[in-house]
Amino acid sequence: MQHSASETTFNFERVIPMAQRLSATGPKRPILLREDSGFDSAAQMRAIESYNRAGQPQVDFLIKWNPRSTDVSEVAAQREADVNTRWEHPREGKRVTVWEQALRIEGIDRPLRRVLRLIERTIDARGQLLIAPQLVLEGWTTSLEAGQFAAADIIALYADHGTHEQFHSEFKTDLDLERLPSGKFDTNYVVCGLAALAMDILRLMGQAGLHGPDAPVRHAAKRRRLKTVMQELVYRAGRLIEHGRRLILGLGANDRAAAAFSRLHGELFAAGG
């Protein structure tokens, strides 16, 4: 067993220069590296900053802060005593305050900052009164400039990390890779590579086949889970019919996904020549 951040710098060596090349030769878009609290370390930040060289597109980072041994009650008392603290009250029994701290990390010349958010609940979401206030302290360390990104923007940027975690879940559960099949790293490397290819194919099938007017009626969404794509377009009941010296695959025209399946099959067949 090893920590999730172990050997991350080797991934940086492969991914960050590739992203910089794409940004330099394609559409000029900023590069933001977003990581969870397992990667909250000065060494990680210095490793990312080392790729900001003259002539290369700049790489910024946004890393969830790990409070470790921070006394949340003490922080709450400090915010309560500070006359400049501004509290928001999204509902009865809940108040939120957001503030920033300037940071300096050895080996990084440009200024950094940490956006912090304290949530205090005296009534839970179901309306139950709490005996003692419930305190939640969160933080995000970033190199993004305050003049361009306010504290609320930083929090919103990291909130998209939840969507990223959904892709992890799909890769592991929908493709049945929660436990890799081999005790050999090389074999599992090949399996993961093939699984990534299968994931891309299924994603394209879902985008092309399950968003048109003939797709099965579902809630509006920009994408479909891999499991949904497999259920609607791959796991299909059918029978093999021999008629007129021909073999016919009967797929059941009354199936709700039959029209979408036929359309997607025709498009893929035409694209393949």
C-alpha positions in Angstrom: 0.0 0.0 0.0 1.2 3.6 -0.7 -0.2 7.1 -0.4 -2.2 8.3 -3.3 0.2 11.2 -3.8 3.2 8.9 -4.1 5.0 9.2 -7.5 2.6 12.0 -8.6 5.6 14.0 -9.9 6.1 11.3 -12.6 2.5 12.0 -13.8 3.4 15.7 -13.8 6.4 15.0 -16.1 4.1 13.4 -18.6 0.9 15.4 -18.4 1.9 19.0 -17.7 4.3 19.5 -20.7 1.7 17.9 -22.9 -1.0 20.4 -21.7 1.5 23.2 -22.3 2.2 22.1 -25.9 -1.6 21.9 -26.6 -2.1 25.4 -25.1 0.8 26.8 -27.1 -0.2 25.3 -30.5 -4.0 25.2 -30.2 -6.6 27.5 -28.7 -4.9 29.8 -26.1 -6.5 28.5 -22.9 -5.2 28.8 -19.3 -4.0 25.6 -17.6 -5.3 24.9 -14.1 -4.3 21.8 -12.1 -6.9 20.9 -9.5 -6.2 18.4 -6.8 -7.9 17.1 -3.6 -6.6 17.4 0.0 -4.5 14.3 -0.4 -2.1 16.4 -2.5 -1.9 19.3 -0.1 1.9 19.7 0.4 4.5 22.4 -0.3 6.6 19.8 -2.3 3.6 19.2 -4.7 3.2 22.9 -5.2 6.9 23.5 -5.9 6.8 20.6 -8.4 3.9 22.2 -10.3 5.6 25.6 -10.2 8.8 24.2 -11.7 7.0 23.9 -15.1 6.4 27.7 -15.3 9.4 28.6 -17.4 9.9 31.5 -19.8 8.2 30.9 -23.1 5.8 28.2 -21.7 2.1 28.6 -20.9 1.6 29.3 -17.3 0.3 26.5 -15.0 -1.9 27.5 -12.0 -3.0 25.1 -9.3 -6.0 24.8 -7.0 -5.6 22.3 -4.2 -8.0 21.5 -1.4 -6.5 22.4 2.0 -6.0 19.6 4.5 -6.7 21.1 8.0 -4.8 18.3 9.7 -4.6 19.3 13.4 -6.3 22.7 13.1 -8.6 23.5 16.0 -11.8 24.4 14.3 -13.4 25.7 17.5 -10.5 28.1 17.9 -10.8 29.3 14.3 -14.5 29.9 14.8 -13.9 31.9 18.0 -11.4 34.1 16.1 -13.9 34.8 13.3 -16.6 35.6 15.9 -14.3 38.1 17.6 -13.2 39.8 14.4 -15.4 42.8 13.7 -14.7 42.5 10.0 -16.2 39.0 9.7 -19.2 38.9 7.4 -21.7 36.2 7.9 -24.2 35.0 5.3 -27.4 33.2 6.4 -28.5 30.8 3.6 -31.2 29.4 5.9 -32.4 29.5 9.5 -29.8 27.8 11.8 -26.9 28.0 9.3 -24.4 30.8 8.7 -21.3 30.9 6.5 -18.3 33.1 6.3 -15.5 33.2 3.7 -12.1 34.9 4.0 -8.6 34.7 2.5 -5.1 34.4 3.8 -1.9 35.3 1.9 0.7 32.5 1.7 4.4 32.3 1.0 6.0 29.0 0.2 9.7 28.5 0.0 10.8 27.9 -3.6 7.7 29.7 -5.1 8.3 33.4 -5.9 4.8 34.5 -6.8 2.3 35.2 -4.0 -0.2 32.5 -3.2 -3.4 32.6 -1.2 -5.7 30.3 0.7 -9.5 30.8 0.6 -11.2 29.5 3.7 -14.9 28.9 4.5 -16.4 28.2 7.9 -19.9 26.8 8.1 -21.8 26.9 11.4 -25.0 24.9 11.8 -27.3 25.1 14.9 -30.2 23.5 13.0 -29.6 20.6 10.6 -31.2 20.4 7.1 -34.1 18.4 8.5 -35.0 21.1 11.0 -33.5 19.3 14.1 -32.1 21.6 16.7 -28.5 20.7 17.6 -27.3 20.6 21.2 -23.9 22.1 20.1 -23.1 24.1 17.0 -21.7 21.9 14.1 -18.6 23.5 12.6 -17.1 22.7 9.2 -13.9 24.4 8.1 -12.8 24.1 4.5 -10.0 25.7 2.5 -8.4 25.9 -0.9 -4.8 26.9 -1.7 -4.4 28.5 -5.1 -2.0 30.4 -7.3 -4.9 32.2 -9.2 -4.7 35.9 -8.7 -7.3 37.6 -6.5 -7.8 40.4 -9.1 -9.1 37.8 -11.6 -10.7 35.2 -9.3 -12.7 36.2 -6.2 -13.0 33.8 -3.3 -16.5 32.6 -4.6 -14.9 31.8 -8.0 -12.2 29.7 -6.3 -14.9 27.7 -4.4 -17.0 27.3 -7.5 -14.0 26.1 -9.6 -13.2 23.4 -7.1 -16.9 22.3 -6.9 -16.5 20.9 -10.4 -14.1 18.4 -8.8 -17.2 16.4 -7.9 -18.0 15.8 -11.6 -14.4 14.6 -12.0 -15.0 12.1 -9.2 -18.1 10.8 -11.0 -15.8 9.8 -13.9 -13.6 7.9 -11.5 -16.7 6.1 -10.2 -17.9 5.2 -13.6 -14.5 3.9 -14.6 -14.3 1.6 -11.5 -17.9 0.5 -11.0 -19.5 0.5 -14.5 -16.5 -1.1 -16.1 -16.1 -3.6 -13.2 -12.5 -2.4 -12.3 -12.9 -2.0 -8.6 -10.4 -4.8 -8.3 -7.8 -5.3 -11.0 -7.5 -8.8 -12.3 -3.8 -9.5 -12.0 -1.1 -9.4 -9.4 1.3 -8.1 -12.0 1.5 -4.3 -12.6 2.2 -4.7 -16.4 -0.9 -6.8 -16.9 -3.1 -4.3 -15.0 -1.5 -1.4 -17.0 -2.7 -3.1 -20.2 -6.2 -3.7 -18.7 -6.5 -0.1 -17.7 -5.4 1.1 -21.1 -8.0 -1.1 -22.8 -10.6 0.1 -20.2 -9.8 3.7 -21.1 -10.4 2.9 -24.8 -13.7 1.2 -24.0 -14.7 4.2 -21.8 -14.1 6.6 -24.7 -16.0 4.5 -27.1 -19.0 4.2 -24.8 -18.9 7.9 -24.0 -19.1 8.7 -27.8 -21.9 6.2 -28.2 -23.8 7.8 -25.4 -23.3 11.3 -26.8 -24.4 10.3 -30.3 -27.1 7.8 -29.5 -28.8 8.9 -26.2 -29.4 12.6 -26.7 -31.5 12.7 -29.9 -35.3 12.9 -30.2 -35.5 9.2 -30.7 -33.6 8.3 -27.5 -35.4 6.7 -24.6 -37.2 9.3 -22.4 -35.0 10.2 -19.5 -34.2 13.3 -17.5 -32.3 16.1 -19.3 -28.5 15.7 -19.0 -25.4 16.6 -20.9 -24.0 13.1 -20.7 -25.2 9.6 -19.8 -23.4 7.2 -17.5 -21.5 4.3 -19.0 -23.9 1.9 -17.3 -26.8 3.6 -19.0 -25.1 3.4 -22.4 -24.5 -0.3 -22.0 -28.0 -1.0 -20.8 -29.6 0.9 -23.7 -27.3 0.3 -26.6 -25.2 -2.8 -25.8 -27.2 -5.2 -23.6 -30.0 -5.9 -26.1 -32.2 -9.0 -26.3 -32.3 -10.5 -29.7 -32.6 -13.7 -31.7 -30.8 -15.1 -34.7 -33.2 -15.9 -37.5 -32.4 -18.0 -40.6 -34.7 -17.1 -43.5 -34.3 -17.2 -47.3 -30.7 -18.5 -46.9 -29.9 -15.4 -44.9 -29.1 -14.9 -41.2 -31.1 -12.1 -39.6 -30.5 -10.7 -36.2 -33.9 -9.7 -34.7 -33.5 -7.0 -32.0 -37.1 -6.3 -31.2 -38.6 -3.1 -32.8 -40.8 -2.4 -29.8 -37.8 -1.8 -27.6 -37.7 1.8 -26.4 -34.1 2.2 -27.6 -34.5 0.4 -30.9 -34.7 3.6 -33.0 -31.7 5.1 -31.3 -29.7 1.9 -31.7 -30.6 1.6 -35.5 -29.7 5.3 -36.1 -26.4 5.0 -34.3 -25.5 1.7 -36.0 -26.2 3.3 -39.4 -24.1 6.4 -38.6 -21.2 4.3 -37.4 -21.5 1.9 -40.4 -21.5 4.9 -42.8 -18.5 6.5 -41.1 -16.6 3.2 -41.4 -17.1 3.1 -45.1 
